Amino acid sequence: MQNKISFRGLTLESRKPVFFDVLNNLWDPESNPDGIVNIGLAENGLMQAEMRSFINAQPGADNHALTYGDGFTGSKKLKAAMCHFLNRHFQPYVPLNPSHMCITSGASNALENCAWALCDPGDYVLVGRPYWTTFQSIFGNRAGVNILEVAMGAVDPMSVDAVARFEEAAEQARREDKRVKAILLCSPNNPLGRCYPEDALKGYMRLCQKLGIHLISDELYGLSVWENPDSNDPTQFRSVLSIDSQKLVDPQLVHAVWGMSKDFGATGLRIGVLISQSNPQFLGACESTSLFSFPSSLADKAVASLLADDAFTDSFISTNRARLSESYQFVTEFCKANGIPYTHSNAALFVWIHLGAIVKDPNLTDEILLSRLRLEGVYMTSGATYASEEPGWFRVVIAHPRHVLEEGLNRMMRALG
């Protein structure tokens, strides 16, 4: 059988996603009570009714939506709406215009474009731990670009002090003849659910200028920032686009990514955007491969209408933030009641909890705990999925209706015994 597929195919076959069995057996209290409660996959299930109602109320497809439209990098209407929306909410220092962006079929495609057009096969991108290790697949599976993990030790990964760790990692890579081409930030951070302060973002810009490498900011959760009543003056989200970077870094080196999947709970729409305000050559390279990443014309049309509707988007974002805050408080109160340590957060869709701290048996590894969770019919992800430097940490997705969270957390406690 090994002759029936290429070596490349064999390599990719072993990297297929591991959660599809969860999606095929989701718990429902009535139709599938023995199914798996999914509080591990980062989907926002809090706003589906509002999103579905808006989309279904829009006019149906026209002839233009059944064609290649205005090209493979997004329609003129969508780009105009995207600029309007992000200029309002991300407050870029230089206002966005359509020439600054490439629309893709999801933010993952936008990030992969960075791998194709900013890096060569075998190059490295620096990412601080913990991080969403699917970055390895996005950059590596097809483009052949490596992720180089930056250990934080006792340093707060979200602080300006972490910048020095990146510089040390870059210097070590140079000694090992590894070509580092970029720093990748997830801002707000996945899995920590926190935002980078302005001094840290400026520090990364200065470092990229010093090293002559790119800064890629994945800002997919940028509008999912909510009130945490237990945290005094938490850091709010700031886009790299909002910073006057002229004296910090060559603007050609700064790029941002956003999309509809998290802030609007619409992973199925597959709309992302890659923004590079001063590097038209980079965007031109992305356009050359856009045949493989352009979004559905139907999704393009729906999102263009949505992002241009200020009343709807303002109401949606406000309600989403309120519901995320309520879910966070529910989950953290559950953790307090059961003696589970957690880190404070105020952004994104999850809480970082330390199940290892309440497990009495030191032989219970994260892998064993995961297997126990699956036996109880609950899907979560362990720190190993995020290259955590300390065992015992797990990510709980809070963006679910109350009854889903209750069922999932109760099953989690049963799995822990």
C-alpha positions as CSV (number, residue, x, y, z in Angstrom):
1,M,0.0,0.0,0.0
2,Q,2.9,2.4,0.5
3,N,3.2,2.7,-3.3
4,K,-0.3,4.0,-3.6
5,I,0.4,7.4,-2.1
6,S,3.3,9.8,-2.1
7,F,5.7,10.3,0.8
8,R,4.3,13.8,1.2
9,G,0.8,12.2,1.3
10,L,1.9,9.7,4.0
11,T,3.3,12.6,6.1
12,L,0.1,14.6,5.8
13,E,-2.2,11.7,6.5
14,S,-0.7,11.4,10.0
15,R,-1.4,15.0,10.7
16,K,-5.2,15.0,10.2
17,P,-7.3,16.8,12.9
18,V,-8.1,14.7,15.9
19,F,-11.5,16.3,16.8
20,F,-13.6,15.2,13.9
21,D,-15.0,12.2,15.9
22,V,-16.2,14.8,18.5
23,L,-18.1,16.8,15.8
24,N,-19.7,13.6,14.6
25,N,-21.1,12.7,18.0
26,L,-22.0,16.0,19.7
27,W,-24.1,15.8,22.9
28,D,-27.7,16.9,22.9
29,P,-29.8,16.5,26.0
30,E,-32.7,15.1,23.9
31,S,-31.5,13.7,20.6
32,N,-28.1,12.4,21.7
33,P,-27.7,12.3,25.5
34,D,-24.8,9.9,25.3
35,G,-22.8,12.1,22.9
36,I,-19.7,14.1,23.7
37,V,-19.9,17.5,25.4
38,N,-17.6,19.8,23.4
39,I,-16.0,22.4,25.7
40,G,-12.6,22.0,23.9
41,L,-13.0,23.4,20.4
42,A,-12.8,27.2,20.2
43,E,-16.2,27.9,18.7
44,N,-18.6,30.6,19.9
45,G,-22.0,29.1,20.4
46,L,-23.5,32.1,22.3
47,M,-24.6,34.2,19.4
48,Q,-25.8,31.8,16.7
49,A,-29.5,32.8,16.9
50,E,-28.6,36.5,16.2
51,M,-26.2,35.6,13.4
52,R,-28.6,33.2,11.8
53,S,-31.5,35.7,11.9
54,F,-29.4,38.4,10.3
55,I,-28.1,36.2,7.4
56,N,-31.5,34.7,6.7
57,A,-33.1,38.1,6.5
58,Q,-30.7,39.2,3.7
59,P,-31.7,39.1,0.0
60,G,-31.0,35.9,-1.8
61,A,-28.2,35.2,-4.2
62,D,-28.0,37.3,-7.3
63,N,-26.2,36.4,-10.6
64,H,-23.0,38.1,-9.4
65,A,-22.8,35.7,-6.4
66,L,-22.7,32.8,-8.8
67,T,-19.6,34.0,-10.6
68,Y,-15.9,34.6,-9.8
69,G,-17.1,38.0,-8.6
70,D,-14.5,40.8,-8.6
71,G,-11.6,38.4,-8.4
72,F,-10.1,36.0,-5.8
73,T,-9.2,38.4,-3.0
74,G,-12.7,39.5,-2.0
75,S,-15.4,41.6,-3.7
76,K,-15.2,45.4,-3.9
77,K,-18.3,45.6,-1.6
78,L,-16.7,43.3,1.0
79,K,-13.4,45.1,1.1
80,A,-15.2,48.4,1.5
81,A,-17.3,47.0,4.3
82,M,-14.3,45.4,6.0
83,C,-12.4,48.7,5.9
84,H,-15.4,50.6,7.3
85,F,-15.8,48.0,10.1
86,L,-12.1,47.7,11.1
87,N,-11.5,51.4,10.9
88,R,-14.3,51.8,13.5
89,H,-13.3,49.0,15.9
90,F,-9.5,48.5,15.4
91,Q,-8.8,52.2,15.1
92,P,-5.8,51.8,12.7
93,Y,-3.3,54.7,12.9
94,V,-3.4,54.8,9.1
95,P,-7.0,54.3,8.0
96,L,-7.5,51.1,6.0
97,N,-8.4,51.1,2.4
98,P,-9.1,48.1,0.1
99,S,-5.5,48.0,-1.3
100,H,-4.3,47.1,2.1
101,M,-6.0,43.7,2.3
102,C,-6.6,40.3,0.9
103,I,-9.8,38.5,1.8
104,T,-9.4,34.7,2.3
105,S,-11.5,31.7,3.1
106,G,-10.9,32.0,6.8
107,A,-8.1,33.4,9.0
108,S,-6.1,30.2,8.8
109,N,-5.7,30.8,5.0
110,A,-4.6,34.3,5.7
111,L,-1.9,33.0,8.0
112,E,-0.8,30.4,5.5
113,N,-0.4,33.1,3.0
114,C,2.1,34.6,5.4
115,A,4.0,31.3,5.3
116,W,4.0,31.2,1.5
117,A,4.9,34.8,0.8
118,L,7.1,35.9,3.7
119,C,9.0,32.6,4.3
120,D,10.8,30.0,2.3
121,P,10.7,26.2,3.0
122,G,12.8,25.4,6.0
123,D,12.5,28.9,7.5
124,Y,11.3,29.5,11.1
125,V,8.7,31.6,12.8
126,L,9.1,32.5,16.5
127,V,6.0,31.8,18.7
128,G,5.9,32.2,22.5
129,R,4.7,29.4,24.8
130,P,2.0,28.5,25.5
131,Y,0.4,28.8,22.0
132,W,-2.1,27.3,19.7
133,T,0.0,24.5,18.2
134,T,-2.2,24.3,15.1
135,F,0.1,27.1,13.9
136,Q,2.5,24.2,13.2
137,S,0.0,22.8,10.7
138,I,-0.9,26.1,9.2
139,F,2.7,27.1,8.5
140,G,4.2,23.6,8.0
141,N,1.8,21.2,6.3
142,R,2.0,22.7,2.8
143,A,4.4,25.7,3.0
144,G,7.1,23.8,4.9
145,V,7.7,26.6,7.4
146,N,8.7,25.6,11.0
147,I,7.5,27.0,14.3
148,L,10.3,27.8,16.7
149,E,8.9,27.7,20.3
150,V,10.1,30.4,22.7
151,A,10.1,29.3,26.3
152,M,9.0,31.9,28.9
153,G,10.1,30.2,32.1
154,A,9.0,32.5,35.0
155,V,8.4,35.5,32.7
156,D,4.8,36.5,32.0
157,P,4.2,35.7,28.4
158,M,2.1,38.8,27.9
159,S,4.6,41.2,29.4
160,V,7.2,43.4,27.8
161,D,9.8,41.3,29.5
162,A,8.9,38.4,27.2
163,V,10.4,40.3,24.3
164,A,13.9,39.6,25.6
165,R,13.1,35.8,25.4
166,F,12.3,36.2,21.8
167,E,15.6,37.9,21.1
168,E,17.5,35.2,23.0
169,A,15.7,32.5,20.9
170,A,16.5,34.4,17.7
171,E,20.1,34.6,18.6
172,Q,20.2,30.9,19.5
173,A,18.6,30.1,16.1
174,R,21.2,32.2,14.3
175,R,24.0,30.2,16.0
176,E,22.3,27.0,14.8
177,D,22.0,28.3,11.3
178,K,18.2,28.5,11.4
179,R,16.6,31.2,9.3
180,V,14.1,33.2,11.4
181,K,11.7,35.2,9.2
182,A,9.0,36.4,11.6
183,I,7.5,36.7,15.0
184,L,3.9,35.5,15.3
185,L,1.6,36.8,18.1
186,C,-1.8,35.6,18.9
187,S,-3.4,38.8,20.2
188,P,-5.6,38.3,22.3
189,N,-3.7,35.2,23.3
190,N,-4.9,31.6,22.8
191,P,-5.0,29.9,25.3
192,L,-4.3,32.5,28.0
193,G,-7.3,34.8,27.1
194,R,-5.3,38.0,27.7
195,C,-4.2,41.0,25.7
196,Y,-0.7,42.3,25.0
197,P,-0.1,45.7,26.5
198,E,1.1,48.5,24.3
199,D,4.6,48.5,25.6
200,A,5.0,44.8,24.7
201,L,3.6,45.4,21.1
202,K,6.1,48.2,20.6
203,G,8.9,46.0,22.0
204,Y,8.1,43.4,19.4
205,M,8.2,46.0,16.7
206,R,11.6,47.3,17.8
207,L,12.9,43.7,17.9
208,C,11.6,42.9,14.4
209,Q,13.3,46.1,13.1
210,K,16.6,45.1,14.9
211,L,16.4,41.5,13.4
212,G,15.0,42.5,10.0
213,I,12.1,40.1,10.4
214,H,8.3,40.4,10.1
215,L,5.7,40.8,12.8
216,I,2.5,38.9,12.2
217,S,-0.4,39.6,14.6
218,D,-3.2,37.1,14.6
219,E,-6.0,39.3,16.0
220,L,-8.9,36.8,15.6
221,Y,-10.3,37.4,19.1
222,G,-9.8,41.2,19.0
223,L,-13.5,42.1,19.7
224,S,-14.2,39.3,22.1
225,V,-12.9,41.3,25.1
226,W,-15.2,41.4,28.1
227,E,-15.6,42.5,31.7
228,N,-13.9,40.5,34.4
229,P,-15.2,41.8,37.7
230,D,-12.5,40.0,39.7
231,S,-9.6,41.6,37.8
232,N,-8.4,45.1,38.5
233,D,-7.7,47.2,35.4
234,P,-7.1,44.3,32.9
235,T,-5.3,45.1,29.7
236,Q,-7.6,45.9,26.8
237,F,-7.1,44.8,23.3
238,R,-4.9,47.0,21.0
239,S,-4.3,46.2,17.4
240,V,-0.8,46.5,16.0
241,L,-2.5,48.5,13.3
242,S,-3.4,51.2,15.8
243,I,0.2,52.0,16.8
244,D,2.2,54.7,15.1
245,S,5.0,52.3,14.1
246,Q,7.0,54.6,11.8
247,K,9.8,55.2,14.4
248,L,9.7,51.6,15.7
249,V,9.8,49.3,12.6
250,D,9.7,49.4,8.9
251,P,5.9,49.3,8.2
252,Q,6.5,46.8,5.4
253,L,7.3,44.3,8.2
254,V,3.9,44.6,10.0
255,H,0.9,42.4,9.2
256,A,-2.4,41.6,10.9
257,V,-5.0,38.9,10.5
258,W,-8.7,38.9,11.5
259,G,-11.8,37.0,10.6
260,M,-15.4,36.2,11.3
261,S,-15.0,32.9,13.1
262,K,-14.6,33.9,16.7
263,D,-15.8,37.5,17.2
264,F,-18.9,36.7,15.2
265,G,-19.3,33.0,16.1
266,A,-19.2,32.1,12.4
267,T,-16.5,29.5,11.7
268,G,-18.7,28.1,8.9
269,L,-18.7,31.4,6.9
270,R,-15.0,31.1,6.1
271,I,-14.1,34.7,5.8
272,G,-10.7,36.0,6.9
273,V,-8.6,39.0,6.0
274,L,-4.9,39.6,5.7
275,I,-3.9,43.2,6.2
276,S,-0.5,44.6,5.2
277,Q,-0.7,48.4,4.8
278,S,2.8,49.1,3.4
279,N,3.8,46.0,1.5
280,P,2.0,45.7,-1.8
281,Q,4.5,43.2,-3.1
282,F,3.6,40.8,-0.3
283,L,-0.1,41.2,-1.1
284,G,0.7,40.7,-4.8
285,A,2.3,37.4,-3.9
286,C,-0.8,36.4,-2.0
287,E,-3.0,37.3,-4.9
288,S,-0.9,35.0,-7.1
289,T,-2.1,32.0,-5.0
290,S,-5.6,33.4,-4.2
291,L,-7.2,30.8,-6.5
292,F,-6.6,28.4,-3.6
293,S,-7.9,30.5,-0.8
294,F,-10.7,32.8,-2.0
295,P,-14.0,32.7,-0.2
296,S,-17.5,31.7,-1.4
297,S,-19.2,34.5,-3.2
298,L,-22.3,33.8,-1.1
299,A,-20.4,34.2,2.1
300,D,-18.7,37.3,0.7
301,K,-22.1,38.9,0.0
302,A,-23.5,38.1,3.4
303,V,-20.5,39.4,5.4
304,A,-20.3,42.5,3.3
305,S,-23.9,43.4,4.3
306,L,-23.2,42.5,7.9
307,L,-20.0,44.5,8.4
308,A,-21.7,47.6,6.8
309,D,-24.6,47.5,9.3
310,D,-23.3,49.5,12.2
311,A,-26.5,49.1,14.3
312,F,-26.3,45.3,14.0
313,T,-22.6,44.9,14.6
314,D,-22.6,47.3,17.6
315,S,-25.5,45.4,19.2
316,F,-23.9,42.0,18.4
317,I,-20.5,42.9,19.8
318,S,-22.0,44.3,23.0
319,T,-24.3,41.3,23.6
320,N,-21.5,38.9,22.8
321,R,-19.2,40.6,25.4
322,A,-21.9,40.5,28.0
323,R,-22.6,36.8,27.4
324,L,-18.9,35.9,27.5
325,S,-18.5,37.8,30.8
326,E,-21.5,35.8,32.3
327,S,-20.1,32.5,31.1
328,Y,-16.6,33.4,32.4
329,Q,-18.1,34.2,35.8
330,F,-20.1,30.9,35.8
331,V,-17.1,28.8,34.9
332,T,-14.7,30.5,37.4
333,E,-17.3,30.3,40.2
334,F,-17.5,26.6,39.5
335,C,-13.7,26.4,39.6
336,K,-13.6,28.2,43.0
337,A,-16.3,25.9,44.4
338,N,-14.3,22.9,43.4
339,G,-10.8,24.2,44.4
340,I,-9.6,24.4,40.8
341,P,-6.9,27.1,40.2
342,Y,-7.3,29.2,37.1
343,T,-5.7,32.3,35.5
344,H,-7.7,35.5,35.2
345,S,-8.6,36.4,31.7
346,N,-10.7,39.0,30.0
347,A,-10.6,38.1,26.3
348,A,-11.3,35.3,23.8
349,L,-13.4,32.3,24.4
350,F,-11.8,30.3,27.2
351,V,-10.4,29.9,30.7
352,W,-7.0,28.3,31.5
353,I,-7.5,26.0,34.4
354,H,-5.1,23.9,36.4
355,L,-6.7,20.4,36.9
356,G,-3.3,19.0,37.8
357,A,-3.4,21.0,41.1
358,I,-6.4,19.0,42.4
359,V,-5.3,15.5,41.2
360,K,-4.0,13.6,44.1
361,D,-2.3,10.8,42.2
362,P,1.0,12.1,40.7
363,N,1.0,9.3,38.2
364,L,-2.1,10.8,36.4
365,T,-0.5,12.5,33.5
366,D,-2.3,14.9,31.2
367,E,-2.7,12.1,28.7
368,I,-4.4,9.9,31.3
369,L,-6.6,12.7,32.4
370,L,-7.6,13.3,28.8
371,S,-8.5,9.7,28.3
372,R,-10.6,9.8,31.5
373,L,-12.4,12.9,30.2
374,R,-13.2,11.2,27.0
375,L,-14.5,8.1,28.8
376,E,-16.9,10.5,30.6
377,G,-18.0,12.0,27.2
378,V,-16.4,15.4,27.5
379,Y,-13.9,16.9,25.1
380,M,-11.3,19.3,26.5
381,T,-7.8,20.1,25.4
382,S,-4.7,19.8,27.6
383,G,-1.7,22.1,28.0
384,A,0.3,19.7,25.7
385,T,-1.9,21.0,22.9
386,Y,-0.6,24.5,23.6
387,A,3.1,23.6,24.4
388,S,2.5,24.5,28.0
389,E,5.7,24.6,30.0
390,E,3.9,23.2,33.1
391,P,1.8,20.0,33.1
392,G,-1.7,19.9,34.4
393,W,-3.2,22.9,32.6
394,F,-6.3,22.6,30.5
395,R,-8.3,25.0,28.3
396,V,-12.1,25.2,28.9
397,V,-14.1,27.0,26.2
398,I,-16.7,29.2,27.9
399,A,-18.6,30.4,24.8
400,H,-21.5,27.9,25.2
401,P,-25.0,28.2,26.6
402,R,-25.3,27.5,30.4
403,H,-26.7,24.0,30.0
404,V,-23.8,22.9,27.9
405,L,-21.2,24.3,30.4
406,E,-23.0,22.7,33.3
407,E,-23.1,19.3,31.7
408,G,-19.4,19.5,30.5
409,L,-18.1,20.7,33.9
410,N,-20.0,18.1,35.8
411,R,-18.7,15.4,33.6
412,M,-15.2,16.8,34.0
413,M,-15.5,16.5,37.8
414,R,-16.7,12.9,37.5
415,A,-13.7,12.1,35.3
416,L,-11.4,13.5,38.0
417,G,-13.0,11.2,40.6
